[in-house]
Amino acid sequence: MILEKVNENPFEQFKIWYQEANKIETVPIIETMCLSTIDANGFPDSRVVLLKSFDEDGFTFYTNLNSVKCKHLEKNPFASLCFHWQNLKRQVRIQGKVSQVLDSIADEYFASRPRGSQIGAWASEQSEVLASREILLKKVTDFEKKFENQEIPRPDFWSGFVVKPFKIEFWQDQENRLHDRFQYSLQNDNSWKIVRLNP
Ligand SMILES: Cc1cc2nc3c(=O)[nH]c(=O)nc-3n(C[C@H](O)[C@H](O)[C@H](O)COP(=O)(O)O)c2cc1C
């Protein structure tokens, strides 16, 4: 699919591609994205997280606030995201500033999660050393008991983050490696400058 032009609003463009990816059953998990942060020594660190929502305020994921990624973001609240929709031969790259979502939004999302995931969030000290799997499973049992017959509240060490983009690139594979690339950069007047890049 040749890209003659892209939408002047990058969020609209993302929505078009996201919806197209969603229609193709063989795309495994379209919301999978690579999140890269920078550690205290300036070294990049990447891991996959799941996109839970997106709008013009940014792209939201949820995680444990004591995790490695959050320690990075506390010191350096900038991140990049990268989506790869293999069946459509597409990539989307995003650079943006990261901020924590409101507690009310995190509460609402946490409440919508399956009970097992809610217990998992309580039981996991994400990114800390774990001596054995038994210890983790024992914590799961303990929290199941603790919250038996009641709604499970969101742990105060678990929340969401929004990556608000200042740069977004849409990449479409083409023959002979002559790929289409459109890059949006946020300008001082809040408009988006769009340029085509060499493949
Ligand atoms: C498909 C997939 C989806 C994942 N989704 C999330 C997620 O939404 N939030 C999260 O904290 N970790 C998620 N993880 C686990 C992370 O990749 C990572 O192991 C974890 O967040 C710890 O990262 P950190 O030590 O860099 O903080 C996911 C992993 C995979 C493979």
Ligand as a Chemical Component Dictionary entry (heavy atoms), coordinates in Angstrom:
data_LIG
# 
_chem_comp.id                   LIG 
_chem_comp.type                 NON-POLYMER 
_chem_comp.pdbx_formal_charge   0 
_chem_comp.three_letter_code    LIG 
# 
loop_
_chem_comp_atom.comp_id 
_chem_comp_atom.atom_id 
_chem_comp_atom.alt_atom_id 
_chem_comp_atom.type_symbol 
_chem_comp_atom.charge 
_chem_comp_atom.model_Cartn_x 
_chem_comp_atom.model_Cartn_y 
_chem_comp_atom.model_Cartn_z 
_chem_comp_atom.pdbx_ordinal 
LIG C1  C1  C 0 3.076  -8.703 25.596 1  
LIG C2  C2  C 0 3.561  -8.081 26.880 2  
LIG C3  C3  C 0 2.779  -7.128 27.502 3  
LIG C4  C4  C 0 3.208  -6.537 28.699 4  
LIG N1  N1  N 0 2.436  -5.547 29.242 5  
LIG C5  C5  C 0 2.890  -4.916 30.355 6  
LIG C6  C6  C 0 2.161  -3.803 30.886 7  
LIG O1  O1  O 0 1.149  -3.342 30.334 8  
LIG N2  N2  N 0 2.639  -3.224 32.025 9  
LIG C7  C7  C 0 3.764  -3.674 32.650 10 
LIG O2  O2  O 0 4.143  -3.115 33.678 11 
LIG N3  N3  N 0 4.492  -4.698 32.147 12 
LIG C8  C8  C 0 4.080  -5.327 31.020 13 
LIG N4  N4  N 0 4.813  -6.352 30.491 14 
LIG C9  C9  C 0 6.064  -6.777 31.193 15 
LIG C10 C10 C 0 7.181  -5.794 30.826 16 
LIG O3  O3  O 0 7.698  -6.090 29.530 17 
LIG C11 C11 C 0 8.336  -5.807 31.850 18 
LIG O4  O4  O 0 8.805  -7.117 32.028 19 
LIG C12 C12 C 0 7.908  -5.281 33.218 20 
LIG O5  O5  O 0 7.045  -4.152 33.086 21 
LIG C13 C13 C 0 9.119  -4.880 34.057 22 
LIG O6  O6  O 0 9.834  -3.880 33.377 23 
LIG P1  P1  P 0 10.885 -2.901 34.114 24 
LIG O7  O7  O 0 11.693 -3.776 35.042 25 
LIG O8  O8  O 0 11.694 -2.324 33.010 26 
LIG O9  O9  O 0 10.084 -1.876 34.862 27 
LIG C14 C14 C 0 4.427  -6.936 29.288 28 
LIG C15 C15 C 0 5.221  -7.890 28.640 29 
LIG C16 C16 C 0 4.794  -8.438 27.453 30 
LIG C17 C17 C 0 5.704  -9.433 26.750 31 
# 
loop_
_chem_comp_bond.comp_id 
_chem_comp_bond.atom_id_1 
_chem_comp_bond.atom_id_2 
_chem_comp_bond.value_order 
_chem_comp_bond.pdbx_ordinal 
LIG C1  C2  SING 1  
LIG C2  C3  SING 2  
LIG C2  C16 DOUB 3  
LIG C3  C4  DOUB 4  
LIG C4  N1  SING 5  
LIG C4  C14 SING 6  
LIG N1  C5  DOUB 7  
LIG C5  C6  SING 8  
LIG C5  C8  SING 9  
LIG C6  O1  DOUB 10 
LIG C6  N2  SING 11 
LIG N2  C7  SING 12 
LIG C7  O2  DOUB 13 
LIG C7  N3  SING 14 
LIG N3  C8  DOUB 15 
LIG C8  N4  SING 16 
LIG N4  C9  SING 17 
LIG N4  C14 SING 18 
LIG C9  C10 SING 19 
LIG C10 O3  SING 20 
LIG C10 C11 SING 21 
LIG C11 O4  SING 22 
LIG C11 C12 SING 23 
LIG C12 O5  SING 24 
LIG C12 C13 SING 25 
LIG C13 O6  SING 26 
LIG O6  P1  SING 27 
LIG P1  O7  DOUB 28 
LIG P1  O8  SING 29 
LIG P1  O9  SING 30 
LIG C14 C15 DOUB 31 
LIG C15 C16 SING 32 
LIG C16 C17 SING 33 
# 
